Amino acid sequence: MNTNEEKTVAQAMRAGFTLIEILVAVAIIGILGAVAAVNIPKMLEGAKQTAAKEGVDNIKKAVINYNLLHKKYPSDLNQLITASGDDEPVLEGGEGVLEDPWGEQYKYERSGKKIVVISAGPDGEFGTDDDIRSDKVAKSAQD
């Protein structure tokens, strides 16, 4: 074997990864996977909270639009998704838009001209601290 062939064989033998390098790479990937597995549920819950805040705000705006179009407030939220006469529904998307990200129906309350749309929040029960309300969403958006 001449020197050029020896160099080529030696380079070919060094071309692969060692077992230590592969184990280090697998360990790093495992650590990153563990960090992601811990943080993804928190990120998903935050996304649901944001979606619920937008949902109560959008439904409140739809109630106001319904009042402007029909000169009365809807008796329940289902009227927002129902076409009446030649008019399209005020809120598009069907019954799914009336459910919060946790699968509960939004609740609508009206006192005079004050309109409040409420999501039961993660626990699925109205009247608890985790409720997401349109009157509180508006205040936090101004802060």
DSSP file with accessible surface (Angstrom, degrees, kcal/mol):
  #  RESIDUE AA STRUCTURE BP1 BP2  ACC     N-H-->O    O-->H-N    N-H-->O    O-->H-N    TCO  KAPPA ALPHA  PHI   PSI    X-CA   Y-CA   Z-CA
    1    1 A M              0   0  154      0, 0.0     2,-0.1     0, 0.0     0, 0.0   0.000 360.0 360.0 360.0 134.8    0.0    0.0    0.0
    2    2 A N     >  -     0   0   82      1,-0.1     4,-2.1     4,-0.0     5,-0.2  -0.359 360.0 -97.8 -91.0 176.7    1.4    3.4   -0.8
    3    3 A T  H  > S+     0   0   93      1,-0.2     4,-2.2     2,-0.2     5,-0.2   0.870 120.4  54.4 -65.9 -35.1    1.0    6.5    1.3
    4    4 A N  H  > S+     0   0  112      1,-0.2     4,-2.0     2,-0.2    -1,-0.2   0.914 109.6  47.6 -66.0 -41.0   -2.0    7.9   -0.6
    5    5 A E  H  > S+     0   0  102      2,-0.2     4,-2.4     1,-0.2    -1,-0.2   0.892 110.7  52.1 -67.0 -37.5   -3.9    4.7   -0.1
    6    6 A E  H  X S+     0   0  104     -4,-2.1     4,-2.5     2,-0.2    -2,-0.2   0.903 109.6  49.4 -64.3 -40.7   -3.0    4.7    3.6
    7    7 A K  H  X S+     0   0  128     -4,-2.2     4,-2.5     2,-0.2    -1,-0.2   0.912 111.1  49.7 -65.5 -40.9   -4.2    8.3    4.0
    8    8 A T  H  X S+     0   0   88     -4,-2.0     4,-2.2     2,-0.2    -2,-0.2   0.924 112.6  46.6 -65.2 -42.8   -7.5    7.5    2.2
    9    9 A V  H  X S+     0   0   71     -4,-2.4     4,-2.0     2,-0.2    -2,-0.2   0.926 112.7  50.1 -65.5 -42.0   -8.1    4.4    4.4
   10   10 A A  H  X S+     0   0   36     -4,-2.5     4,-1.4     1,-0.2    -2,-0.2   0.911 111.4  48.5 -64.9 -39.8   -7.3    6.4    7.6
   11   11 A Q  H  X S+     0   0  124     -4,-2.5     4,-0.6     1,-0.2    -1,-0.2   0.897 109.8  52.4 -67.0 -38.4   -9.7    9.2    6.6
   12   12 A A  H >< S+     0   0   68     -4,-2.2     3,-0.7     1,-0.2     4,-0.4   0.880 107.4  52.1 -65.7 -35.8  -12.4    6.6    5.9
   13   13 A M  H 3< S+     0   0  155     -4,-2.0     3,-0.4     1,-0.2    -1,-0.2   0.829 112.0  46.1 -70.7 -28.4  -12.0    5.1    9.3
   14   14 A R  H 3< S+     0   0  182     -4,-1.4    -1,-0.2     1,-0.2    -2,-0.2   0.485  89.3  89.0 -90.8  -1.3  -12.3    8.5   11.0
   15   15 A A  S << S+     0   0   83     -3,-0.7    -1,-0.2    -4,-0.6    -2,-0.1   0.794  76.6  72.0 -70.8 -26.8  -15.4    9.6    8.9
   16   16 A G  S    S-     0   0   57     -3,-0.4     2,-0.3    -4,-0.4    -3,-0.0  -0.192  87.7 -98.4 -84.2 176.5  -18.0    8.1   11.3
   17   17 A F        -     0   0  166      1,-0.1     2,-0.1     2,-0.0    -1,-0.1  -0.726  34.2-121.8 -92.6 148.8  -19.1    9.2   14.8
   18   18 A T     >  -     0   0   77     -2,-0.3     4,-2.1     1,-0.1     5,-0.2  -0.411  26.4-109.3 -82.4 165.0  -17.8    7.6   17.9
   19   19 A L  H  > S+     0   0  125      1,-0.2     4,-2.6     2,-0.2     5,-0.2   0.899 119.5  54.6 -61.2 -38.6  -20.1    6.0   20.4
   20   20 A I  H  > S+     0   0  117      1,-0.2     4,-2.5     2,-0.2    -1,-0.2   0.924 107.0  50.3 -62.9 -43.9  -19.5    8.9   22.9
   21   21 A E  H  > S+     0   0   98      1,-0.2     4,-2.3     2,-0.2    -1,-0.2   0.919 111.8  47.8 -62.3 -41.5  -20.6   11.5   20.3
   22   22 A I  H  X S+     0   0   83     -4,-2.1     4,-2.7     2,-0.2    -2,-0.2   0.928 111.8  49.8 -66.2 -42.4  -23.8    9.6   19.6
   23   23 A L  H  X S+     0   0   97     -4,-2.6     4,-2.5     2,-0.2    -2,-0.2   0.900 110.5  50.2 -64.2 -39.7  -24.6    9.2   23.3
   24   24 A V  H  X S+     0   0   79     -4,-2.5     4,-2.5     2,-0.2    -1,-0.2   0.933 111.5  48.5 -63.7 -44.0  -24.0   12.9   23.9
   25   25 A A  H  X S+     0   0   48     -4,-2.3     4,-2.4     1,-0.2    -2,-0.2   0.928 112.4  48.2 -62.4 -43.1  -26.3   13.8   21.0
   26   26 A V  H  X S+     0   0   90     -4,-2.7     4,-2.5     1,-0.2    -1,-0.2   0.907 111.0  51.4 -64.7 -39.5  -29.0   11.4   22.2
   27   27 A A  H  X S+     0   0   53     -4,-2.5     4,-2.4     2,-0.2    -2,-0.2   0.923 110.0  48.9 -63.8 -42.7  -28.7   12.8   25.8
   28   28 A I  H  X S+     0   0   93     -4,-2.5     4,-2.5     2,-0.2     5,-0.2   0.937 111.9  48.7 -63.4 -44.1  -29.1   16.4   24.5
   29   29 A I  H  X S+     0   0  119     -4,-2.4     4,-2.4     1,-0.2    -1,-0.2   0.911 111.0  51.6 -62.6 -39.4  -32.2   15.5   22.4
   30   30 A G  H  X S+     0   0   45     -4,-2.5     4,-2.2     2,-0.2    -1,-0.2   0.911 109.7  48.6 -63.4 -42.6  -33.6   13.7   25.5
   31   31 A I  H  X S+     0   0  111     -4,-2.4     4,-2.3     2,-0.2    -2,-0.2   0.932 112.4  48.3 -63.8 -45.2  -33.1   16.8   27.7
   32   32 A L  H  X S+     0   0  114     -4,-2.5     4,-2.4     1,-0.2    -2,-0.2   0.902 111.1  51.4 -62.5 -39.1  -34.7   19.0   25.0
   33   33 A G  H  X S+     0   0   41     -4,-2.4     4,-2.5    -5,-0.2    -1,-0.2   0.899 109.4  49.7 -64.3 -39.0  -37.6   16.6   24.7
   34   34 A A  H  X S+     0   0   57     -4,-2.2     4,-1.7     2,-0.2    -2,-0.2   0.914 110.7  49.4 -66.5 -42.3  -38.2   16.6   28.5
   35   35 A V  H  X S+     0   0   77     -4,-2.3     4,-2.0     1,-0.2    -2,-0.2   0.928 113.0  47.5 -62.3 -43.5  -38.2   20.4   28.6
   36   36 A A  H  X S+     0   0   42     -4,-2.4     4,-2.6     1,-0.2    -2,-0.2   0.916 108.3  54.8 -64.3 -41.3  -40.7   20.5   25.8
   37   37 A A  H  < S+     0   0   67     -4,-2.5    -1,-0.2     1,-0.2    -2,-0.2   0.841 111.1  45.8 -63.1 -31.2  -42.9   17.9   27.4
   38   38 A V  H  X S+     0   0   90     -4,-1.7     4,-0.6    -5,-0.2    -1,-0.2   0.889 118.7  40.1 -77.4 -38.3  -43.1   20.0   30.6
   39   39 A N  H  X S+     0   0   67     -4,-2.0     4,-2.2    -5,-0.2    -2,-0.2   0.749  97.7  73.5 -88.2 -23.3  -43.8   23.3   28.8
   40   40 A I  H  X S+     0   0   86     -4,-2.6     4,-2.7     1,-0.2     5,-0.2   0.928  95.4  50.8 -61.8 -45.0  -46.2   22.3   26.1
   41   41 A P  H  > S+     0   0   80      0, 0.0     4,-2.3     0, 0.0    -1,-0.2   0.912 110.9  50.3 -60.5 -35.9  -49.2   21.8   28.4
   42   42 A K  H  X S+     0   0  140     -4,-0.6     4,-2.2     1,-0.2    -2,-0.2   0.914 111.3  48.3 -65.8 -40.6  -48.6   25.2   29.9
   43   43 A M  H  X S+     0   0  131     -4,-2.2     4,-2.1     1,-0.2    -1,-0.2   0.900 110.9  50.6 -66.6 -39.8  -48.5   26.8   26.5
   44   44 A L  H  X S+     0   0  106     -4,-2.7     4,-2.2     2,-0.2    -2,-0.2   0.905 110.1  49.7 -64.6 -41.0  -51.7   25.0   25.4
   45   45 A E  H  X S+     0   0   68     -4,-2.3     4,-2.3    -5,-0.2    -2,-0.2   0.912 110.1  51.0 -65.1 -39.6  -53.5   26.2   28.5
   46   46 A G  H  X S+     0   0   34     -4,-2.2     4,-2.3     1,-0.2    -2,-0.2   0.897 109.1  51.3 -62.9 -38.2  -52.3   29.8   27.8
   47   47 A A  H  X S+     0   0   58     -4,-2.1     4,-2.6     2,-0.2    -1,-0.2   0.891 108.9  50.7 -66.5 -38.4  -53.6   29.5   24.3
   48   48 A K  H  X S+     0   0   85     -4,-2.2     4,-2.4     2,-0.2    -2,-0.2   0.907 109.3  51.0 -65.0 -41.1  -57.0   28.3   25.5
   49   49 A Q  H  X S+     0   0   55     -4,-2.3     4,-2.3     2,-0.2    -2,-0.2   0.935 111.9  47.0 -60.7 -44.7  -57.2   31.2   27.9
   50   50 A T  H  X S+     0   0   74     -4,-2.3     4,-2.3     1,-0.2    -2,-0.2   0.918 111.7  50.6 -64.0 -42.2  -56.4   33.6   25.1
   51   51 A A  H  X S+     0   0   45     -4,-2.6     4,-2.5     1,-0.2    -1,-0.2   0.893 110.1  50.2 -63.1 -39.1  -59.0   32.0   22.8
   52   52 A A  H  X S+     0   0    0     -4,-2.4     4,-2.6     2,-0.2     5,-0.2   0.905 109.0  51.6 -67.0 -39.5  -61.6   32.3   25.5
   53   53 A K  H  X S+     0   0   89     -4,-2.3     4,-1.8     1,-0.2    -2,-0.2   0.920 113.0  45.0 -62.5 -42.7  -60.8   36.0   26.0
   54   54 A E  H  X S+     0   0  116     -4,-2.3     4,-2.8     1,-0.2    -2,-0.2   0.888 111.3  55.0 -67.5 -36.5  -61.2   36.6   22.3
   55   55 A G  H  X S+     0   0   14     -4,-2.5     4,-2.6     2,-0.2     5,-0.2   0.931 108.4  45.7 -62.5 -47.5  -64.4   34.5   22.2
   56   56 A V  H  X S+     0   0    0     -4,-2.6     4,-2.1     1,-0.2    -1,-0.2   0.896 114.8  49.4 -65.1 -36.1  -66.2   36.5   25.0
   57   57 A D  H  X S+     0   0   51     -4,-1.8     4,-2.2    -5,-0.2    -2,-0.2   0.934 112.4  46.6 -67.6 -44.4  -65.1   39.7   23.3
   58   58 A N  H  X S+     0   0   85     -4,-2.8     4,-2.2     2,-0.2    -2,-0.2   0.898 112.9  49.0 -64.9 -41.0  -66.3   38.5   19.8
   59   59 A I  H  X S+     0   0    3     -4,-2.6     4,-2.4     2,-0.2    -1,-0.2   0.913 109.0  53.0 -67.7 -37.9  -69.6   37.3   21.2
   60   60 A K  H  X S+     0   0   50     -4,-2.1     4,-2.1    -5,-0.2    -2,-0.2   0.937 110.1  48.2 -61.4 -43.1  -70.2   40.6   23.0
   61   61 A K  H  X S+     0   0  109     -4,-2.2     4,-2.5     1,-0.2    -1,-0.2   0.893 109.8  52.8 -64.1 -37.3  -69.6   42.5   19.8
   62   62 A A  H  X S+     0   0    5     -4,-2.2     4,-2.5     2,-0.2    -1,-0.2   0.881 107.0  52.0 -65.8 -37.4  -72.0   40.1   18.0
   63   63 A V  H  X S+     0   0    0     -4,-2.4     4,-2.2     2,-0.2    -2,-0.2   0.925 110.6  48.5 -63.5 -42.3  -74.7   40.8   20.6
   64   64 A I  H  X S+     0   0   66     -4,-2.1     4,-2.2     1,-0.2    -2,-0.2   0.927 112.1  48.5 -63.9 -44.0  -74.2   44.6   20.1
   65   65 A N  H  X S+     0   0   81     -4,-2.5     4,-2.3     2,-0.2    -2,-0.2   0.893 109.0  53.6 -62.6 -40.3  -74.5   44.1   16.3
   66   66 A Y  H  X S+     0   0   16     -4,-2.5     4,-2.9     1,-0.2     6,-0.4   0.926 108.6  49.9 -58.9 -44.4  -77.6   42.0   16.7
   67   67 A N  H  X S+     0   0   38     -4,-2.2     4,-1.7     1,-0.2     5,-0.2   0.899 110.3  49.9 -62.6 -40.3  -79.1   44.8   18.8
   68   68 A L  H  < S+     0   0  108     -4,-2.2    -1,-0.2     1,-0.2    -2,-0.2   0.892 116.9  41.0 -66.3 -38.0  -78.2   47.4   16.1
   69   69 A L  H  < S+     0   0  104     -4,-2.3    -2,-0.2    -5,-0.2    -1,-0.2   0.892 128.6  26.9 -75.8 -41.8  -79.8   45.2   13.3
   70   70 A H  H  < S-     0   0   46     -4,-2.9    -2,-0.2     2,-0.3    -3,-0.2   0.413  95.7-126.1-106.6  -2.2  -82.9   44.0   15.1
   71   71 A K  S  < S+     0   0  171     -4,-1.7     2,-0.3    -5,-0.3    -4,-0.2   0.768  85.2  72.1  60.5  25.3  -83.5   46.9   17.6
   72   72 A K  S    S-     0   0  118     -6,-0.4    -2,-0.3    -5,-0.2    -1,-0.1  -0.973  85.4-105.7-158.3 159.2  -83.6   44.3   20.4
   73   73 A Y        -     0   0   46     -2,-0.3    -9,-0.1     1,-0.1     2,-0.1  -0.623  44.3-100.1 -86.0 150.6  -81.2   42.1   22.3
   74   74 A P        -     0   0    4      0, 0.0     3,-0.1     0, 0.0    -1,-0.1  -0.393  18.7-139.0 -67.9 145.2  -81.1   38.4   21.6
   75   75 A S  S    S+     0   0   96      1,-0.2     2,-0.3    -2,-0.1    -2,-0.0   0.816  86.9   0.3 -74.4 -29.5  -83.0   36.3   24.2
   76   76 A D  S >  S-     0   0   73     31,-0.0     3,-1.4     1,-0.0     4,-0.3  -0.962  80.3-102.2-150.1 168.4  -80.1   33.7   24.0
   77   77 A L  G >> S+     0   0   14     -2,-0.3     3,-1.6     1,-0.3     4,-0.5   0.749 109.1  74.7 -67.8 -22.0  -76.8   33.3   22.1
   78   78 A N  G >4 S+     0   0   75      1,-0.3     3,-0.9     2,-0.2     4,-0.4   0.784  85.2  66.2 -62.1 -26.2  -78.3   30.8   19.6
   79   79 A Q  G X4 S+     0   0   55     -3,-1.4     3,-0.7     1,-0.2    11,-0.3   0.773  91.6  63.8 -65.7 -22.6  -80.1   33.7   17.9
   80   80 A L  G <4 S+     0   0    0     -3,-1.6    11,-2.8    -4,-0.3    10,-0.8   0.798 106.7  41.3 -70.5 -27.6  -76.7   35.1   16.9
   81   81 A I  G << S+     0   0   29     -3,-0.9     2,-0.5    -4,-0.5    -1,-0.2   0.369  98.9  90.4-102.2   4.5  -75.9   32.0   14.7
   82   82 A T  S <  S-     0   0   84     -3,-0.7     8,-0.3    -4,-0.4     2,-0.2  -0.874  73.9-130.0-106.2 130.1  -79.4   31.7   13.2
   83   83 A A        -     0   0   57     -2,-0.5     2,-0.5     6,-0.1     5,-0.2  -0.506  20.5-158.7 -73.2 143.2  -80.3   33.5   10.0
   84   84 A S  B >   -A   87   0A  47      3,-1.0     3,-2.1    -2,-0.2     2,-0.1  -0.976  52.7 -47.1-129.3 119.8  -83.5   35.5   10.1
   85   85 A G  T 3  S-     0   0   81     -2,-0.5    -2,-0.0     1,-0.3     0, 0.0  -0.376 123.0 -19.2  62.2-128.7  -85.3   36.4    7.0
   86   86 A D  T 3  S+     0   0  164     -2,-0.1    -1,-0.3    -3,-0.1     2,-0.2   0.543 115.8 103.9 -86.3  -8.6  -82.9   37.8    4.4
   87   87 A D  B <   -A   84   0A  75     -3,-2.1    -3,-1.0     1,-0.1     3,-0.1  -0.550  68.6-131.5 -80.7 139.1  -80.3   38.6    7.1
   88   88 A E        -     0   0  141     -2,-0.2    -4,-0.2    -5,-0.2    -6,-0.1  -0.374  44.5 -78.0 -73.9 162.7  -77.3   36.4    7.5
   89   89 A P        -     0   0   31      0, 0.0    -8,-0.2     0, 0.0    -1,-0.2  -0.338  33.9-134.0 -60.3 146.2  -76.4   35.2   11.0
   90   90 A V  S    S+     0   0   35    -10,-0.8     2,-0.5   -11,-0.3    -9,-0.2   0.851  97.2  40.3 -69.9 -32.4  -74.6   37.9   13.1
   91   91 A L  S    S-     0   0   28    -11,-2.8     3,-0.4   -12,-0.1    -1,-0.2  -0.966  81.8-153.3-122.6 117.1  -72.0   35.4   14.2
   92   92 A E        +     0   0  144     -2,-0.5   -10,-0.1     1,-0.2   -11,-0.0  -0.571  63.3  67.3 -90.5 154.1  -70.7   32.9   11.7
   93   93 A G  S >  S-     0   0   61     -2,-0.2     3,-0.6   -12,-0.1     4,-0.2   0.358  87.8-116.2 122.0  -3.3  -69.4   29.4   12.5
   94   94 A G  G >   -     0   0   36     -3,-0.4     3,-1.4     1,-0.2     4,-0.3  -0.210  66.5 -29.5  72.9-163.5  -72.4   27.6   13.8
   95   95 A E  G >  S+     0   0  140      1,-0.3     3,-1.5     2,-0.2    -1,-0.2   0.748 125.5  73.8 -64.6 -24.6  -72.9   26.2   17.2
   96   96 A G  G X  S+     0   0   50     -3,-0.6     3,-1.4     1,-0.3    -1,-0.3   0.807  87.7  60.8 -61.3 -29.0  -69.1   25.7   17.7
   97   97 A V  G <  S+     0   0   49     -3,-1.4    -1,-0.3     1,-0.3    -2,-0.2   0.670  96.8  61.0 -74.3 -13.5  -68.5   29.4   18.1
   98   98 A L  G <  S+     0   0    0     -3,-1.5     8,-2.6    -4,-0.3     2,-0.4   0.370  92.3  82.8 -92.3   5.2  -70.8   29.4   21.2
   99   99 A E  B <  S-B  105   0B  86     -3,-1.4     6,-0.2     6,-0.2    20,-0.0  -0.902  75.9-132.1-109.4 138.9  -68.5   26.9   23.0
  100  100 A D    >   -     0   0    6      4,-3.4     3,-2.3    -2,-0.4    -2,-0.1  -0.237  40.3 -90.2 -77.1 173.2  -65.4   28.0   24.9
  101  101 A P  T 3  S+     0   0   45      0, 0.0    -1,-0.1     0, 0.0   -52,-0.1   0.689 127.6  57.1 -61.6 -15.4  -62.1   26.1   24.4
  102  102 A W  T 3  S-     0   0   48      2,-0.1    -2,-0.0   -54,-0.1   -54,-0.0   0.335 121.8-104.5 -96.8   5.0  -63.0   23.7   27.2
  103  103 A G  S <  S+     0   0   40     -3,-2.3     2,-0.3     1,-0.3    -4,-0.0   0.523  79.2 126.9  89.0   7.1  -66.2   22.6   25.5
  104  104 A E        -     0   0   85     17,-0.1    -4,-3.4     1,-0.1    -1,-0.3  -0.686  64.6-105.5 -95.9 151.0  -68.7   24.6   27.7
  105  105 A Q  B     -B   99   0B  83     -2,-0.3    15,-0.2    -6,-0.2    -6,-0.2  -0.498  35.1-115.3 -71.6 139.5  -71.3   27.0   26.3
  106  106 A Y        -     0   0   17     -8,-2.6     2,-0.4    -2,-0.2    13,-0.2  -0.411  29.5-134.4 -66.9 152.3  -70.6   30.7   26.8
  107  107 A K  E     -C  118   0C  83     11,-2.8    11,-3.0    -2,-0.1     2,-0.4  -0.896  13.4-154.8-113.7 144.7  -73.1   32.4   29.1
  108  108 A Y  E     +C  117   0C  39     -2,-0.4     2,-0.4     9,-0.2     9,-0.2  -0.972  12.7 178.3-125.7 127.1  -74.7   35.8   28.3
  109  109 A E  E     -C  116   0C  78      7,-3.0     7,-2.9    -2,-0.4     2,-0.4  -0.978   5.0-170.1-127.6 145.1  -76.1   38.2   30.8
  110  110 A R  E     +C  115   0C 123     -2,-0.4     2,-0.4     5,-0.2     5,-0.2  -0.998  11.3 179.1-138.4 131.6  -77.6   41.6   30.3
  111  111 A S  E >  S-C  114   0C  94      3,-2.5     3,-2.2    -2,-0.4     2,-0.4  -0.917  72.7 -52.6-129.5 102.8  -78.5   44.3   32.8
  112  112 A G  T 3  S-     0   0   54     -2,-0.4     0, 0.0     1,-0.3     0, 0.0  -0.515 122.9 -21.0  66.2-122.7  -80.0   47.3   31.0
  113  113 A K  T 3  S+     0   0  183     -2,-0.4     2,-0.5    -3,-0.1    -1,-0.3   0.474 114.3 106.3 -96.1  -1.8  -77.4   48.1   28.3
  114  114 A K  E <   -C  111   0C 123     -3,-2.2    -3,-2.5     2,-0.0     2,-0.4  -0.674  52.6-167.6 -82.8 124.2  -74.6   46.3   30.1
  115  115 A I  E     -C  110   0C   7     -2,-0.5     2,-0.4    -5,-0.2    -5,-0.2  -0.937   7.0-176.7-114.7 132.4  -73.7   43.1   28.3
  116  116 A V  E     -C  109   0C   8     -7,-2.9    -7,-3.0    -2,-0.4     2,-0.4  -0.995   7.3-167.2-131.2 126.9  -71.5   40.4   29.9
  117  117 A V  E     -C  108   0C   0     -2,-0.4    17,-2.5    -9,-0.2     2,-0.4  -0.944  16.1-163.7-110.6 134.7  -70.4   37.2   28.1
  118  118 A I  E     -CD 107 133C   3    -11,-3.0   -11,-2.8    -2,-0.4     2,-0.4  -0.961  17.3-159.4-128.2 136.4  -68.8   34.6   30.4
  119  119 A S  E     - D   0 132C   0     13,-3.0    13,-2.1    -2,-0.4   -13,-0.1  -0.911  23.8-135.0-104.0 139.4  -66.7   31.5   29.8
  120  120 A A      > -     0   0    0     -2,-0.4     5,-0.6   -15,-0.2     3,-0.4   0.673  43.4-144.6 -69.0 -14.7  -66.7   29.0   32.7
  121  121 A G  T > 5 -     0   0    0      1,-0.2     3,-1.5     3,-0.2    -1,-0.2  -0.232  44.3 -35.5  80.4-171.9  -62.9   28.7   32.4
  122  122 A P  T 3 5S+     0   0   52      0, 0.0    -1,-0.2     0, 0.0    -2,-0.1   0.806 134.9  54.9 -59.2 -32.0  -60.8   25.6   32.9
  123  123 A D  T 3 5S-     0   0   71     -3,-0.4    -2,-0.2     2,-0.2     3,-0.1   0.650 100.5-132.5 -81.2 -11.3  -62.9   24.2   35.7
  124  124 A G  T < 5 +     0   0   24     -3,-1.5     2,-0.4     1,-0.2    -3,-0.2   0.594  68.1 114.1  76.1   9.8  -66.1   24.3   33.7
  125  125 A E    > < -     0   0  125     -5,-0.6     3,-0.7    -6,-0.1    -1,-0.2  -0.953  61.1-133.2-119.2 132.9  -68.1   25.9   36.5
  126  126 A F  T 3  S+     0   0   71     -2,-0.4     3,-0.1     1,-0.2    -6,-0.1  -0.473  85.8  37.2 -77.7 150.3  -69.6   29.4   36.4
  127  127 A G  T 3  S+     0   0   73      1,-0.3     2,-0.2    -2,-0.1    -1,-0.2   0.617  89.0 116.0  86.9  13.8  -69.1   31.7   39.3
  128  128 A T  S X  S-     0   0   45     -3,-0.7     3,-1.6    -8,-0.2    -1,-0.3  -0.635  80.2-100.6-109.1 172.4  -65.6   30.6   40.2
  129  129 A D  T 3  S+     0   0  177      1,-0.3    -8,-0.0    -2,-0.2    -1,-0.0   0.717 116.1  60.0 -65.8 -22.1  -62.4   32.6   40.1
  130  130 A D  T 3  S+     0   0   46    -10,-0.1    -1,-0.3    -5,-0.1    -4,-0.0   0.414  74.6 125.3 -91.3   6.6  -61.2   31.2   36.8
  131  131 A D    <   -     0   0   24     -3,-1.6     2,-0.6   -10,-0.1   -11,-0.2  -0.318  56.1-139.4 -61.0 144.7  -64.2   32.5   34.9
  132  132 A I  E     -D  119   0C  11    -13,-2.1   -13,-3.0   -80,-0.0     2,-0.4  -0.949  25.4-172.8-110.9 117.2  -63.3   34.6   31.8
  133  133 A R  E  >  -D  118   0C  57     -2,-0.6     4,-2.2   -15,-0.2     3,-0.3  -0.879  31.6-135.8-117.5 143.6  -65.7   37.6   31.5
  134  134 A S  H  > S+     0   0    2    -17,-2.5     4,-2.0    -2,-0.4     5,-0.2   0.830 106.9  56.4 -66.2 -30.1  -66.0   40.2   28.8
  135  135 A D  H  > S+     0   0   27    -18,-0.2     4,-1.1     1,-0.2    -1,-0.2   0.853 112.0  41.9 -72.4 -29.2  -66.3   43.0   31.4
  136  136 A K  H  > S+     0   0  133     -3,-0.3     4,-2.2     2,-0.2    -2,-0.2   0.820 110.4  56.9 -83.7 -30.6  -62.9   42.0   32.9
  137  137 A V  H  X S+     0   0   22     -4,-2.2     4,-1.9     2,-0.2    -2,-0.2   0.936 106.5  50.3 -64.0 -43.5  -61.3   41.4   29.5
  138  138 A A  H  X S+     0   0   39     -4,-2.0     4,-1.2     1,-0.2    -1,-0.2   0.910 110.9  48.7 -63.6 -40.2  -62.1   44.9   28.4
  139  139 A K  H  X S+     0   0  136     -4,-1.1     4,-1.1     1,-0.2     3,-0.4   0.928 111.4  48.5 -66.7 -42.1  -60.6   46.4   31.6
  140  140 A S  H  < S+     0   0   66     -4,-2.2    -1,-0.2     1,-0.2    -2,-0.2   0.831 106.8  57.3 -70.0 -27.3  -57.4   44.4   31.4
  141  141 A A  H  < S+     0   0   82     -4,-1.9    -1,-0.2     1,-0.2    -2,-0.2   0.833 106.3  50.1 -71.9 -27.0  -57.0   45.4   27.7
  142  142 A Q  H  <        0   0  161     -4,-1.2    -1,-0.2    -3,-0.4    -2,-0.2   0.766 360.0 360.0 -81.5 -24.6  -57.1   49.1   28.7
  143  143 A D     <        0   0  167     -4,-1.1    -3,-0.0    -3,-0.1    -4,-0.0  -0.178 360.0 360.0 -67.6 360.0  -54.4   48.7   31.5
